[in-house]
Amino acid sequence: MAVKSRLRRSRKAPASQPALAGRARNRARKLAKTKAKGRAKGKAKAARGVVEAALAAFAHEVRTPLTGILAISDLLSTSELSERERRWVDTIKAGAEHLSALATLFVDAAKSDGGNVAIREDLFNLRTLARSAADSLAGRAAAKGLQSEVDISQALPSLVVGDPVRLRAALENLIDNAVKFTERGGVALKVSPRRAGRGTFCVAFAISDSGIGLTLAEIKRLFRPFSQANVSIASRFGGAGLGLFSVRQIARAMGGDVAAAPRHGGGTIFTLTVTLAAAQPPRSDGEASAGELLADPLSPLHVLSVEDNPFGRVVLNTILAQLGHQAEFVGRGEDAIARIGRGAFDAVLMDMVLPGIDGIEAIRRIRALPPPLGRIPVIGVSGLGDDEAASRAAGADAFLLKPVSPRALATALLEATRRVAAAT
């Protein structure tokens, strides 16, 4: 009897109704908090998606007129101009290049969400990029009455693999800062190779100025997002303080970094380093080599350009005529498919943003045409680099990022026509 009594006392007494109700309320609160967190995350993700979509549209719309400004500037620079007129043209071109760089930096900053920037691996001419950056620096300096110095090492390699769009954007930001913060004296650019690895090498771009200078404490704050050296600089010179943060993101994503240091005699030196890959040797499988893609001229082509923007049409027509090609334009993807069926074209330039079906769907429908119509060389054109993967997946043979230069368009046409010729 005593044993049974002890067993009864050792058993856990059932919970009272108030206790059960309390536990239920606690579980309900936890569940509600979990659901609230999930909804908050969903809203934040949706908001980021809206921002990214808006910036993608911004980049596309901005780069269309920038293509025209840069193309006309290039054409004007080949004309007979006075020294003063040439400085004006250089200033216009430098401003357009800076706007293009800003579009790249802001879109990357919005999409990265604090992470790394997605870096492309394109073949490009490093010497040409360095000279273009030097021309930009000289044009901006001349417009402000400053002196400029350029030192591009002869040991710099020519053809390399990397991301020329983001590298140029980073350089444009540093050049713009150097000129903006310099009232008298000058600015300078020095480009030199530093060290070589197996199939890769490091390149340093040093941009120096004789401007307001920075203390070590101010330098530490420079590379934070939406931060400037101090309040007086922000109020005096403007700017969002996002540029240097994006430059560091780009540099680190390209295997390098950016650093700032006081310049002897006053001013600041910013040194941007990146790691690039050496260009592959020519292939023996019928595909064009790097040198051929950049240098071999094309016979005159009859090109169908699918572009609904009147300004963009004028620009592309001007560039194609300069390259010796004949252009015909339509404004809708559906019209392009019908026009290809009626006329003999050698290549198609397909804009990604169109009324009706977009460029991706238009490329798919072109590829669905019977041969040989369905194998016409197609080049995707967009103000957003992320469109390249979808463009090529749909069947594009090459891709052009706005703003389009004559050299880039010539290279894309050669790449597309060579690829189609090798496949037939």
C-alpha positions as a printed Julia matrix, in Angstrom:
424×3 Matrix{Float64}:
  0.0    0.0     0.0
  2.86   2.35    0.83
  4.49   1.53   -2.52
  1.33   2.43   -4.46
  1.07   5.69   -2.55
  4.65   6.62   -3.45
  3.99   5.77   -7.13
  0.93   7.97   -7.17
  2.88  10.86   -5.65
  5.75  10.44   -8.15
  3.48  10.71  -11.14
  3.42  14.2   -12.7
  0.19  15.95  -12.0
 -1.74  16.93  -15.1
 -1.38  20.59  -16.13
 -4.14  22.92  -15.15
 -6.34  24.58  -17.73
 -4.71  28.03  -17.26
 -1.25  26.53  -17.77
 -2.32  24.8   -20.99
 -3.88  27.99  -22.24
 -0.66  29.9   -21.49
  1.44  27.42  -23.46
 -0.96  27.64  -26.37
 -0.69  31.41  -26.33
  3.12  31.22  -26.31
  3.1   28.85  -29.28
  0.68  31.13  -31.1
  2.92  34.16  -30.44
  6.01  32.31  -31.72
  4.14  31.19  -34.81
  2.89  34.72  -35.42
  6.43  36.12  -35.07
  7.8   33.53  -37.49
  5.11  34.38  -40.03
  5.73  38.11  -39.55
  9.46  37.64  -40.15
  8.69  35.62  -43.28
  6.36  38.34  -44.57
  8.96  41.02  -43.8
 11.65  39.09  -45.68
  9.28  38.6   -48.6
  8.47  42.32  -48.71
 12.17  43.23  -48.52
 12.97  40.82  -51.34
 10.13  42.22  -53.43
 11.33  45.76  -52.74
 14.87  44.86  -53.85
 13.38  43.34  -56.98
 11.52  46.57  -57.75
 14.69  48.63  -57.23
 16.73  46.31  -59.43
 14.11  46.4   -62.18
 13.9   50.2   -62.0
 17.68  50.56  -62.18
 17.87  48.08  -65.05
 15.35  50.18  -66.98
 17.3   53.31  -66.01
 20.55  51.84  -67.3
 18.97  50.82  -70.61
 17.27  54.17  -71.19
 20.34  56.22  -70.2
 22.77  54.22  -72.3
 20.75  54.62  -75.49
 21.34  58.4   -75.77
 24.85  57.98  -74.38
 25.6   55.69  -77.32
 24.69  58.56  -79.62
 26.71  61.16  -77.74
 29.82  58.96  -77.74
 29.4   57.95  -81.39
 28.96  61.54  -82.59
 31.9   62.62  -80.41
 34.07  59.98  -82.05
 32.98  61.17  -85.49
 33.61  64.81  -84.62
 37.08  63.99  -83.3
 38.04  62.73  -86.78
 36.93  66.03  -88.38
 39.03  69.12  -88.95
 38.59  71.02  -85.71
 40.35  73.9   -84.05
 42.13  73.28  -80.77
 39.27  74.9   -78.84
 36.63  72.84  -80.66
 38.59  69.66  -80.02
 38.62  70.44  -76.3
 34.84  70.86  -76.43
 34.45  67.48  -78.1
 36.75  65.84  -75.56
 34.71  67.36  -72.73
 31.43  66.1   -74.2
 32.88  62.62  -74.64
 34.34  62.55  -71.12
 30.99  63.58  -69.63
 29.13  60.86  -71.52
 31.67  58.26  -70.44
 31.28  59.34  -66.82
 27.48  59.06  -67.01
 27.84  55.56  -68.43
 30.21  54.66  -65.61
 27.79  56.01  -63.0
 24.97  53.89  -64.45
 27.16  50.8   -64.12
 28.23  51.61  -60.55
 24.73  52.36  -59.25
 23.16  49.28  -60.84
 25.93  47.1   -59.39
 25.55  48.68  -55.95
 21.8   48.03  -55.91
 22.16  44.43  -57.07
 25.12  43.4   -54.94
 23.22  43.79  -51.6
 26.59  44.02  -49.88
 28.02  41.02  -51.71
 30.46  40.67  -54.55
 29.91  42.16  -57.99
 29.41  39.67  -60.82
 32.46  40.08  -63.06
 32.45  39.29  -66.77
 35.28  37.61  -68.68
 35.53  39.4   -72.03
 38.4   39.75  -74.43
 39.51  43.38  -74.71
 42.49  45.55  -75.55
 44.02  46.82  -72.31
 46.21  49.42  -74.03
 43.17  50.86  -75.81
 41.26  51.03  -72.53
 44.2   52.76  -70.82
 44.5   55.29  -73.65
 40.75  55.98  -73.51
 40.98  56.61  -69.77
 43.93  58.92  -70.41
 41.94  60.85  -73.04
 39.07  61.18  -70.55
 41.42  62.55  -67.9
 43.0   65.0   -70.36
 39.59  66.19  -71.6
 38.23  66.82  -68.12
 41.42  68.54  -66.99
 41.48  70.83  -70.05
 37.84  71.8   -69.51
 38.73  72.97  -65.99
 42.01  74.65  -66.95
 44.19  72.02  -65.27
 47.35  70.35  -66.5
 47.37  66.61  -67.16
 50.11  64.0   -67.32
 49.86  60.44  -68.63
 52.36  57.6   -68.3
 51.28  54.28  -69.84
 53.97  51.62  -69.56
 55.22  50.09  -72.81
 55.31  46.74  -70.98
 51.53  46.77  -70.67
 50.03  43.74  -72.48
 47.55  44.28  -75.29
 44.84  41.61  -75.47
 43.57  40.44  -72.07
 40.5   38.8   -70.52
 38.49  40.6   -67.85
 35.62  43.04  -67.36
 36.38  46.2   -69.37
 32.99  47.8   -68.63
 33.38  47.76  -64.84
 37.11  48.49  -64.96
 36.41  51.57  -67.07
 33.58  52.57  -64.71
 35.93  52.38  -61.72
 38.59  54.43  -63.53
 36.07  57.06  -64.62
 34.97  57.51  -61.02
 38.54  58.01  -59.8
 39.32  60.4   -62.67
 36.18  62.41  -61.98
 37.08  62.73  -58.28
 40.63  63.8   -59.08
 39.45  66.61  -61.36
 36.51  67.63  -59.15
 38.66  68.08  -56.04
 41.45  69.98  -57.82
 41.16  73.74  -58.24
 44.67  74.46  -59.51
 47.69  72.47  -60.62
 47.03  69.2   -62.37
 46.05  65.55  -62.43
 47.98  62.51  -63.62
 47.43  58.89  -64.64
 50.1   56.2   -64.49
 49.41  52.67  -65.73
 51.89  49.87  -65.18
 52.04  46.08  -64.79
 53.11  44.92  -61.35
 53.45  41.18  -61.01
 52.69  38.19  -63.16
 51.23  34.84  -62.19
 50.5   31.72  -64.15
 48.29  32.98  -66.96
 47.4   36.17  -65.02
 49.01  39.5   -64.16
 48.29  42.52  -61.99
 47.88  46.03  -63.41
 48.04  49.22  -61.34
 46.27  52.46  -62.28
 47.53  55.38  -60.19
 45.43  58.58  -60.42
 46.97  61.53  -58.58
 45.93  65.15  -58.13
 47.17  68.37  -56.53
 43.8   69.04  -54.93
 42.44  69.47  -51.41
 44.2   66.4   -50.01
 42.99  64.04  -47.31
 44.08  63.14  -43.8
 44.6   59.51  -42.79
 41.4   59.66  -40.71
 39.44  60.89  -43.72
 40.92  58.2   -45.97
 39.63  55.49  -43.6
 36.05  56.74  -44.1
 36.21  57.03  -47.88
 35.31  53.49  -48.88
 32.18  53.11  -46.76
 28.85  53.21  -48.63
 27.22  56.67  -48.8
 30.17  58.21  -46.97
 32.51  61.08  -47.79
 35.66  62.35  -46.14
 33.81  65.04  -44.17
 30.65  67.13  -44.19
 32.3   70.2   -45.72
 33.44  68.19  -48.73
 29.93  66.84  -49.28
 28.37  70.32  -49.1
 31.06  71.96  -51.22
 31.51  69.39  -53.99
 28.32  67.3   -53.83
 28.08  63.6   -54.65
 26.33  60.66  -53.02
 29.47  59.1   -51.57
 28.68  55.79  -53.27
 31.36  55.86  -55.98
 34.44  54.79  -54.01
 32.5   52.04  -52.23
 31.53  50.64  -55.65
 35.07  51.06  -56.96
 36.38  48.94  -54.09
 33.72  46.3   -54.77
 34.78  46.13  -58.42
 38.49  46.07  -57.62
 38.16  43.23  -55.09
 35.88  41.26  -57.4
 38.64  41.55  -60.03
 41.3   40.23  -57.68
 42.72  43.6   -56.66
 41.91  46.58  -54.44
 41.92  50.36  -54.29
 43.91  52.46  -51.83
 44.35  56.15  -51.16
 47.41  57.98  -49.83
 48.46  61.62  -49.34
 50.52  62.94  -52.26
 53.89  64.56  -51.57
 53.45  68.27  -52.08
 49.67  68.19  -51.57
 46.81  66.26  -53.02
 45.96  62.56  -53.09
 46.97  59.42  -54.96
 44.42  56.68  -55.59
 45.84  53.37  -56.79
 43.51  50.84  -58.34
 44.86  47.33  -58.91
 43.15  44.51  -60.81
 44.15  41.0   -61.86
 43.57  40.11  -65.51
 44.02  36.93  -67.5
 46.3   36.68  -70.49
 44.5   36.22  -73.81
 44.38  32.67  -75.09
 46.48  31.82  -78.17
 44.72  31.52  -81.55
 42.55  28.42  -81.93
 42.91  25.89  -84.72
 39.27  24.77  -84.96
 38.14  27.42  -87.41
 37.1   29.94  -84.76
 38.45  33.47  -85.11
 41.47  34.35  -83.02
 41.62  37.31  -80.66
 43.67  39.39  -83.06
 41.32  38.65  -85.95
 38.27  39.63  -83.93
 39.77  43.02  -83.12
 41.48  43.85  -86.38
 40.09  41.96  -89.4
 37.77  44.21  -91.51
 34.44  42.96  -92.84
 33.03  43.17  -96.33
 30.02  45.53  -96.58
 26.96  43.98  -94.9
 23.22  44.52  -95.21
 22.16  44.79  -91.56
 18.64  44.68  -90.12
 18.52  46.71  -86.91
 15.55  46.16  -84.57
 15.44  49.43  -82.62
 12.31  51.41  -81.68
 14.12  54.49  -80.32
 14.5   57.17  -83.06
 17.66  58.51  -81.46
 19.13  55.02  -81.29
 18.35  54.5   -84.96
 20.24  57.63  -85.97
 23.23  56.54  -83.92
 23.38  52.96  -85.22
 22.85  54.13  -88.79
 25.74  56.58  -88.41
 28.08  53.96  -86.97
 27.13  51.3   -89.53
 27.61  53.76  -92.38
 31.0   54.72  -90.95
 31.94  51.03  -90.96
 30.83  50.69  -94.6
 27.59  48.75  -93.95
 24.0   49.4   -95.07
 21.27  49.48  -92.43
 17.52  48.94  -92.49
 15.39  49.52  -89.39
 12.22  48.09  -87.89
 10.75  48.91  -84.48
  9.13  45.65  -83.35
 10.35  42.1   -82.92
  7.37  40.73  -84.87
  8.23  43.01  -87.82
 11.83  41.78  -87.78
 10.78  38.15  -88.22
  8.52  39.04  -91.16
 11.19  41.26  -92.72
 13.87  38.56  -92.5
 11.54  36.26  -94.44
 11.24  38.8   -97.28
 14.73  40.23  -97.61
 18.34  39.16  -97.87
 20.17  40.35  -94.75
 23.66  39.48  -93.59
 23.13  40.16  -89.87
 20.59  41.35  -87.29
 21.07  43.83  -84.43
 18.37  42.98  -81.87
 17.58  45.42  -79.06
 16.36  43.69  -75.9
 13.64  46.2   -74.91
 10.96  46.49  -77.59
  7.2   47.06  -77.84
  5.31  43.81  -78.3
  7.54  40.78  -77.93
 10.95  41.53  -76.4
 14.32  40.89  -78.0
 14.78  37.48  -76.34
 11.52  36.12  -77.77
 12.28  37.69  -81.15
 15.64  35.86  -81.29
 13.92  32.57  -80.41
 11.43  33.04  -83.24
 14.2   33.89  -85.69
 16.0   30.69  -84.76
 12.76  28.78  -85.39
 12.7   29.95  -89.03
 13.7   27.35  -91.67
 17.31  27.42  -92.86
 19.1   29.41  -94.05
 16.92  32.22  -92.61
 17.06  30.79  -89.09
 20.87  30.8   -89.07
 21.34  34.5   -89.8
 23.95  36.09  -87.48
 22.16  37.82  -84.59
 23.7   40.3   -82.16
 21.85  41.17  -78.95
 22.0   44.83  -77.89
 21.14  46.1   -74.41
 21.95  48.69  -71.78
 22.11  45.92  -69.16
 24.96  43.41  -69.14
 22.8   40.79  -67.41
 20.83  40.43  -70.65
 23.77  38.75  -72.36
 23.22  35.28  -70.88
 19.54  35.21  -71.84
 20.35  36.66  -75.26
 22.93  33.98  -76.04
 20.7   31.24  -74.6
 17.98  32.33  -77.03
 20.43  31.98  -79.92
 22.37  35.24  -80.27
 25.86  34.87  -81.73
 27.28  38.0   -80.06
 26.25  40.72  -77.62
 26.73  44.5   -77.45
 26.45  46.56  -74.28
 25.36  50.17  -74.65
 26.84  52.69  -75.14
 27.93  51.13  -78.43
 31.2   52.24  -79.98
 32.2   51.76  -83.64
 34.98  49.39  -82.57
 32.68  47.29  -80.38
 30.06  47.04  -83.13
 32.66  46.04  -85.71
 34.02  43.38  -83.37
 30.54  42.0   -82.6
 29.64  41.8   -86.31
 32.87  39.96  -87.03
 32.36  37.56  -84.12
 28.77  36.79  -85.14
 29.45  36.27  -88.84
 32.55  34.14  -88.16
 30.64  31.95  -85.69
 27.83  31.32  -88.16
 30.29  30.63  -91.0
 32.18  28.12  -88.85
 28.94  26.31  -87.95
 27.81  25.85  -91.57
